[in-house]
Amino acid sequence: MSKTSKTNPNLDDDAIVAATRRWVEHAVIGLNLCPFAKAVYVKEQVRYVVSPATTPEALLEQLMDELQMLSDTDAGTIDTTLLIHPFVLTDFLDYNEFLDVADAALEDMDLEGELQVASFHPDYQFADTDINDIENFTNRSPYPILQLLREESIERAVDAFPEAEEIFEKNIATMEKLGHDGWDALHVGPA
């Protein structure tokens, strides 16, 4: 039986994780937005955590717990964690400000250089873009997500992918070709 969300009884953790997995499969891997994602996904080394946090302070506490857990766990077991937080930082500007808090937590925990936090949000917007610009969709997820990554894994992946610096430009070209209708057809929204 799935655990019902503490803040919204119409959403349960299984449905939230299912929507996130669908986004990973269809957008991140399916569109090859991250050429490194498939390997850890097929090896089942991705940890999905649905946060019940409703305040930034509660999310920070859970983020720190998850950072420590990832640091203490063998990469062969868990290589990356998706901390999904559907009930806090749903406003992108608030979320974006919290990223500085996340980086400060890494530093305070002496995990800088070992782990890093990547950002995904339903309303993701790069600087100097319009909210509806298709390039923003490269980082749009069904729910706000903090992805906890191992620096060592990123370095290995970049070494194996000779044109890693071209990923961002390639992703924009992919999104421009796909367009808004193509994105909508992926059905990668929330549960």
C-alpha positions in Angstrom: 0.0 0.0 0.0 1.3 3.4 -0.9 1.8 6.1 1.7 -0.6 9.0 1.4 0.9 12.4 1.3 0.7 14.2 4.7 -0.3 17.5 3.2 -2.5 16.4 0.3 -4.5 13.2 0.6 -5.1 13.2 -3.1 -1.4 12.7 -3.8 0.5 9.7 -2.5 4.2 9.1 -2.5 3.9 6.3 -5.1 2.1 8.5 -7.6 4.7 11.3 -7.1 7.5 8.9 -7.6 5.8 7.4 -10.7 5.4 10.8 -12.2 9.0 11.6 -11.5 10.2 8.3 -13.0 8.1 8.9 -16.1 9.8 12.3 -16.5 13.2 10.7 -16.0 12.4 8.0 -18.6 10.7 10.1 -21.2 12.4 13.5 -20.9 15.8 13.1 -19.2 16.7 9.8 -20.8 14.2 9.7 -23.7 15.4 13.0 -25.1 19.0 12.4 -23.9 19.0 15.6 -21.9 21.5 14.0 -19.6 23.6 11.4 -21.4 24.8 10.2 -18.0 21.4 9.4 -16.5 20.6 6.1 -18.3 23.5 4.1 -16.8 22.5 4.8 -13.2 18.8 4.5 -14.0 19.1 1.0 -15.5 21.4 -0.1 -12.6 18.7 1.1 -10.2 21.1 3.4 -8.4 18.7 6.3 -8.3 17.1 7.0 -4.9 13.7 8.7 -5.0 12.7 10.5 -1.8 9.4 12.3 -1.4 9.7 15.0 1.2 6.7 15.8 3.4 8.3 19.2 4.2 6.0 22.2 4.1 8.7 24.7 5.2 12.1 25.5 3.8 13.6 24.8 7.3 12.1 21.2 7.3 13.3 20.7 3.7 16.8 21.8 4.7 16.9 19.4 7.6 15.9 16.5 5.2 18.3 17.7 2.6 21.1 17.5 5.1 20.0 14.0 6.2 20.0 12.9 2.5 23.3 14.4 1.7 24.9 12.6 4.7 23.2 9.4 3.7 24.4 9.6 0.1 27.9 10.4 1.4 27.9 7.4 3.7 26.5 5.0 1.1 28.5 3.1 -1.6 28.0 4.6 -5.1 27.3 1.1 -6.4 24.2 1.0 -4.2 23.0 4.7 -4.6 24.7 7.0 -7.1 22.2 9.8 -7.0 19.2 10.9 -5.0 16.2 12.8 -6.3 14.7 14.7 -3.3 11.2 15.5 -4.5 9.5 18.2 -2.5 6.0 18.9 -3.9 4.7 20.9 -0.9 7.5 23.5 -0.4 9.3 25.9 -2.6 6.7 25.6 -5.4 7.3 29.2 -6.4 10.4 29.1 -8.6 11.9 32.3 -7.2 11.7 30.9 -3.7 13.2 27.6 -4.9 16.0 29.4 -6.7 16.9 31.3 -3.6 17.0 28.1 -1.6 19.7 26.7 -3.9 22.1 29.1 -2.1 21.0 27.5 1.2 21.6 24.0 -0.3 25.1 25.0 -1.4 25.9 26.5 2.1 24.7 23.2 3.6 27.2 21.3 1.5 30.0 23.6 2.7 28.9 23.4 6.3 28.9 19.6 6.1 32.3 19.5 4.5 30.8 17.8 1.5 31.7 20.4 -1.1 33.8 18.7 -3.7 32.3 15.3 -2.9 28.6 16.1 -3.6 26.6 18.7 -5.5 23.0 19.7 -5.9 21.4 20.1 -9.3 18.0 21.8 -9.7 14.8 21.0 -11.4 11.4 22.7 -11.1 8.0 22.8 -12.9 8.5 26.5 -13.6 12.3 26.4 -14.1 13.5 29.6 -15.8 17.1 30.4 -16.9 18.3 33.9 -16.5 17.5 36.3 -19.3 14.7 34.0 -20.8 11.0 34.4 -21.0 9.0 32.0 -18.8 7.7 30.2 -21.9 11.0 29.8 -23.8 11.4 26.2 -24.7 15.0 26.1 -23.4 13.7 26.3 -19.9 12.0 22.9 -20.3 15.4 21.2 -20.1 15.2 21.6 -16.4 11.4 21.4 -15.9 10.2 18.5 -13.8 6.8 17.4 -12.6 7.6 18.6 -9.0 10.4 20.7 -7.4 13.5 18.4 -7.2 16.9 18.7 -5.6 19.2 16.2 -7.3 22.1 15.1 -5.1 25.0 14.1 -7.2 28.5 12.6 -6.6 31.3 14.7 -8.0 33.3 11.6 -8.7 30.5 10.1 -10.8 30.1 13.4 -12.7 33.9 13.4 -13.4 33.8 9.8 -14.7 30.8 10.5 -16.9 32.4 13.7 -18.3 35.6 11.8 -19.1 33.5 9.1 -20.9 31.6 11.7 -22.9 34.1 13.7 -25.0 31.8 16.7 -25.8 30.3 17.2 -22.3 30.6 21.0 -22.7 28.2 20.8 -25.6 25.3 19.2 -23.7 23.6 22.4 -22.9 23.6 23.7 -26.5 22.5 20.2 -27.8 19.6 20.2 -25.3 18.4 23.6 -26.4 18.4 22.4 -30.0 16.5 19.2 -29.0 13.9 21.3 -27.2 13.6 23.7 -30.1 13.0 20.8 -32.5 10.5 19.2 -30.1 8.6 22.4 -29.4 5.8 22.9 -26.8 3.4 20.5 -28.5 6.1 17.8 -28.5 6.9 18.4 -24.8 3.2 18.2 -23.9 2.9 14.9 -25.8 5.6 13.4 -23.5 3.0 13.5 -20.6 5.7 14.2 -18.0 3.6 16.5 -15.8 2.6 15.8 -12.2 0.5 12.9 -11.1 
